[in-house]
Amino acid sequence: MKPSLVRDSIIVGAALFSMLFGAGNVVFPPYIGLTAGPEWFLGFLCYYMADVGLAFLAIYAMLASSCIDKKEGIMHRLGSTAAMLMMCAIILCIGPLLAIPRTGATAFAISFSPLGYSSKGISSAKVIYSLAFFGVSTMLAFKESNMVDVIARYLSPIKIGGFLLIVAAALYMPIGPVSDVVRDDNVAWHSILSGYQTLDVMAALVYGLIIVTALKNKGYETGSQKALSVGIASLVAGALLFVIYFGLCYLGATGSTYYPVDMEKGALVTNLVGRLFGRASTVLLAVIVTVSCMATSVALIGTTGTFISQFSKGRLSYRTIVIGTGLFSMVVSNFGLDNIIAFAAPILTFLYPGTLVVIVLSLFDKHIANDNIFRFATAGALLASGLNVLEEYGLPLAITPHLPFSAAGLGWIVPAFAFGLVGYFVRRPKCLL
């Protein structure tokens, strides 16, 4: 193994960490610790596996199915039209509709709440901040070929160092005793749902392409080189995420005797870190969180630009999409963090099961010759998750509560298996895309 491969993979791993650790990753772990109390470690494990575990499983599936270089990614087995529809839905979720605006909303909520600015309404301060935040993010994402290096070399060190400092302080100077009361009626499931809401599983499906492109630019072309370098980068990012998630969940648990469960998530982070560092926390946290969220914003704006420009076959240029995405995200971010999170929940509940089915099946891509297994199983999962969302919004069917594993939020598994079994008997040759 060449030393340069290790070095370059570590650099890309730091960039991957910064891409994955964004707005939701800052606010969800402390809130899990706060509500879980004595069960905070269970919440941490469930959150980590639903977020990081599934995200890296997605990257591994892309490597296993040899499709990490394709813009359709692992969705290519669904057929060209269905694959592009799924990928477009994913790009919109991790892009201008949800994830990108959430980065700016989170950065504002945490940076300015100590100064008395509310994140819930639209204010002149929020508008000015969002203009600056997304203006800089758009400029940093403007040159596609340098995006990963910009994140790794300039934003990642501040991001990693800042959060490791917070974690170290939380572990060695806990702000209080962990409450002996569990204030969440289902710690495991709600932690898994929070892991879903980070959007990292969906983001990983397109980050894989960006990572491999960055490594190609460094001279790694063969399949074995790509697999090894992506593997090292994933281990680096996974280890950093493990340590920081652990510390943030514990930090929230040590504040479980001080704060109510209905506290706004961004304000909770601000108050927790404020108890650790006192007045210095205002500036410290503002810098760390702004840089943290900006790194993810840059990655997502660039990802959106890359995908849509490829999807349009060059009719829409990368830079045009980057500017448009930055402007649209700036507008949406002003609606507030909690509103964006609430808006995301039903969309993710619908899309995630189908995405997970494709990821799991792609692990066995070389052993599944019939594309209809992918197509039917994904359709079954989306049908079940779609009914679940509609029922939650008042559709009087009450079908999904009777599905196996529905109590754990996994009612889509049996429909996906049953539909996939039907697809097995509907024979068609494997797509050659």
N, C-alpha and C positions, 0 to 999 in steps of 0.2 A: 504494500500500500504506500503510495507516494505521500510524503508530508504535505504537498500542496493540496491533495485531495482532502485530507483531514482539515486543513486550514480553511479551504474554500467551503467545505461542508459545514463547518462550525459557523462561518460568516452567514451562510444561507440559513442555518438553523436559528441564528439570532434574529434574522429577518422574518423567518416563519413564526417565531414566538411573537414578535411585534405585530405581525399581521393578525394572528389568532387572538392575542390578548388585547381586546379593545374595550368598547363601552360596557357591554353586558358583563364582561369578565371582571370589571372593576366593581360593579354594584351588586351583582348577584351573590358572590361568596359571603361577604359580611352579613347580608340579609339572611342567608341560610343559617349561618352561625347564630344570629340573633333569635330566630324563631325556633331553631332546633334545640338550643340550650344544651342539656347534657348529651344529646344525640348529635352534636355538631360533627363528630368524626364520620358518622354514618352519612350525614348530609354531604360532607365533603367528598367521600368516596363515590356516592351516587352521581353527584354533580360532575366529578372528574371523569368518570367512565362515560357518562352521557355526552360530555363535551369533548374532551381530549381523546378518550378511547375511540369513540366513533369517528372523530375527525381523522385520526391516523389510520383507522381501519379503512376509511374511504381512500386515503392516499395509497395504502398497500393494495387495495382492490384495483386501483388504476394501474399500478405496476404489474399486478398478477394478470390482468387482462390485456396488457400491452396496448393500452389506449390512452396513456397519459399525454401523448402528443396530439391527440385529436381534440378539436374544439367541442365535440359532443361528449367527450369523456366516456365514462362508463355507461352513459345513457344510450350509446350507439346501438346497443342490442334491442332497443325498443323500436327501431326503425327511424328513418331520417326525420319524418315530421314529428312524431311523438317525442323523439330525443331532443329536438330543438325547442319544442314547446316546454318540456320539463326544464331544460337548461335556461330558457328565457325567464321562466317563473323563478328559478333559483337566483339568476342574476338580478332580477328586480328586487327580490327579498334581501340579498346581501348588498344590493346597490342603493339606488336613490329612494326607494319606497320605505325601507326600514333601517337597515344597518348603518348606512352612511349618515343619515340625519341623526341617528342615535348617538354617534360619536360626538358630534357638536353639542347636542343637548346634554349629554353626560358631562362633558368638559365644562360647560357653563354652570350646570347645577352644582357641581362639586367645587368649582373655582370661585363662584360668586355668592353662594348661599351664606358664607360667613360674613359677607359685607351687607347682608340684608336684602339681597335681590332674590325674588321668588322665581323658580323655574317653571311655574305652572301657567303663567299668563305671558302674553307678548309684551315686551318692553323695549324701549330704545336701547338699553344696555345689552339686551339679548340679541337684538338685530345687529348692532355694531360688532359684538363679539363673533357672531356667526359669519359676518362678512369677512372679518380678519381670519378666522379659523379656516373657513373653506377657501378663501383666497390663497392662503399659504399652502394648504393641502393640494389645491389644483396646480399651483406652480411646481410643487415637488413631484407631482405625478405627470407633469407635462411631457417629459422625455421618457418614453417607454423603456428604452434599453438600460437606463440608469436607475430605474425605480427601486429594485431590490437592493442595490449597493447603497443608495441614499438612505433607505430605511435601516440597513444593517450598520452602516458606519456612523451615521449622525444621530438617528433617533433611538436606536436600540440601546446604546450604552446608558443614556439618561433614563430610559424606561426601566431597564433591568436593575440598574443601581438604585434607583429611587424606590422601587417596590421591594427589593431585598432589604433596604434600610427599614422600611415600614414593617416588614415581616420580622426582622431581627428585634425591633423594638417591641412588637406585640408579644413575642415569645419570652423575652427577658424582662419586660416591664408590663405585665398584663394590667389592664386598667381596672379590673375588678374580678370578683369570683364568678364562675359560670353558674347561671341560675339552675336550680334543680327542677324547674318547670319546663316541660315541652309545650311550646305555644303553636305547634303545627300538628294538625290531625293526621298528616301523612308525610312525614319527613322525606322518606325515600322517593316517593313519586313526585313531590313538589321540587325536590332537588334535581331529579331527572328532567322535569319540565323546564327548570331554569337552565340546565345544560343544553336543552333543545334551543332555548331562546337566545343563546349566544350566537346562533347561526353558524357556528364553526364547522359543523358537519357539511353544510351546504358550501361554505366558503372553501373548504378543503378540496372540493371537487374541481374548483377552478384555480385555487392556489397551486395545486400540483402541476398544472401546465405552466404557471409562471415560474415556479421553482426550477423545473426542468429546463425551461428556456434560459434562465439565468445561468444554470450549470453548463448548458451548451455554449453559451457565450464565453465561458471560462475554459472551454476545450474538452468537455466530457461528452462524448458522442455515443459510445457503445452502450448496449443494454445493461451490461454488468456494472459499468461505471455509473450510469444513471441510478440504478437500483441501490448501489452501495452509498453513493453520495446522498441520495434522498433519505436512505435509512439513517445515516449519521445525523443529518439535519433534523430529522424527526425526533431522534433520541435527545438531541440537545434541547429542542423546543419543548418536548414532553417533560424533561427533567425540570426545566425552569418553571413551567406551568404547575407542576406538582408542588414544588416548594412554595410558590407564591399563593396558589389556591389554598393550600394547607394553612398558611399563616393568616390569610384574610378571613377564612372561615373561623379560625380560632379567635381572631380579633373581634369578630361579630359576637361570638359566644361570650367573650369576656365583658361585652357591653350589654348582655341580655338582662341584667338587673337594672339598667338605666333607661332604656328606650322602649317605646311602644311598638307593636308589630305593624301599625298603620303609618309609621314614619316614612316619608319620602326617601327612596333608596339613595339618591345622591346626597341628600342632607345627612343621612345616616353615616355614610363614609366620611363626610366632612367632620362630623362630631366625634366619631371614633378616633380618627387621626389627630384631631384637636386635643383629645384627652391624653394622647401619647406625647405630643411635642409642644403643647401650649400654643402661644401666639405665633411661634415660628411655623406652625403647621399650615397657616393660611397661604403663605407664599410657596412653601415646599410642595404642598399638595396641588396647588394650582399649576405649578410648573410640571410636576410629574404626570398628572392626569391629562393636561393639555397635550403634552408630548406623546403620551401613551395613546390617547384617542386619535391624535393626528397621524401617528404611524399607521394605524388601522385604516383611517380615512384615506390616506394616500394609496395604500394597497388596494382598497376596494374601488376607489375612483379609477385607478389604473386598470384593475381587473375588468371593470365595466367597459372601459374604453377598448381594451384588447378584444373582449368577447364580441361586443356589438360591431366593431369595425370588421372583424373576421366574418361575423354572421351576415353583414351587409355586403361582403365581398369587396370591401374597399370603397363602396359608394359613400359611406360615412367615415370620415377619417378619425383616427385615434384621438387626435387633439380636439376635434370638434366635439366628440362624445365626452371627453374629459371636462371641457368647459361647461357643456350643458348639464352634466351630472353634478358638478360642483355647485352650479347655480340652483338647480332644482333641490338638491339636498340642503342647501342653505335655507331655502324657504320652509321646507318641511320641518327642519330642526327647531324652528321657532314655536312649534305646537307643544313642546315640552316632553321631558323624558318619560313620565308615567303614561302619557297619552300614546306615545310611540310604542311602548312596551305592550300596552293593552291592545292596540291595533294589530300588533304582530302575532299575538297568541293564536287566534283562530286560523290565520294563514299558515302558521307553522304546524299546528295540529293537523291540518289537511295535507301539507306537502311532505312532512317528515317520514311518515310510514312508507310511502311509495319510494322515496329516496333511499331509505334503509333497506328495503327489499332489493333494489338494484345493487346496492353496495354488497350485501351478503351474497347474492347470486354471482356477482362478479368475482368473488373470491374463488369460485369454482368454474370460471369462465371457460377454461380449456376442456372441461369435462361436460359442458352443457352445449349440445349441438343445435338444439331447437330454440330459436329465438322466441317462440310463443310462450315458453316457460317464463321468460322475463316479462313479456307483454301482459300475459294474463295475470300473473302474480302481482305485478305493479297495479293493474287495474283493480284487482280485488282489494288491495290495501287502500288505494285512493277512494274506492267506493265506501269502504267501512269508515275511513277517517272523515270523508265528506258528510256521511250521514251523522256521524258523531257531532260535527260542528253544527249542522243544521238543527239537530235535536237540542243542543245547548242554547240555540237561539229561538227555541219555541216550536220547532216542527213536532207535532204530536204523534210520533211513530213509536218511540221507546223500543227500538230494535237493538241498538248497540249495547245497552246495559246487560242484555242477556247473552252476549257473546263471551266465550271463554277468555279469561285474562283481562276482561274489560275493567275490573276493579283496579288493576295495576296500570291502566291506560294503554294496554296492549291488545285491545279487542280486534285490531286489524290483522293479527297474526294468522288466525284460522282462515278468514276469508282469503288472505294472500296465498296460503298453502293450498286451499281448495281450488282456487282459480288457477294457480300454477300447475296443479295436477291435471286439470282440464287442458291447459295449454300443452302439456306433455303429449297428449293424445291427438292434438291438432298439429300434425306434422308439417313442418316447413324447413327448408334448408337454412343453415346459419347465414346471416347477412355478411356480405363481404364489402365493408365500407372502407 
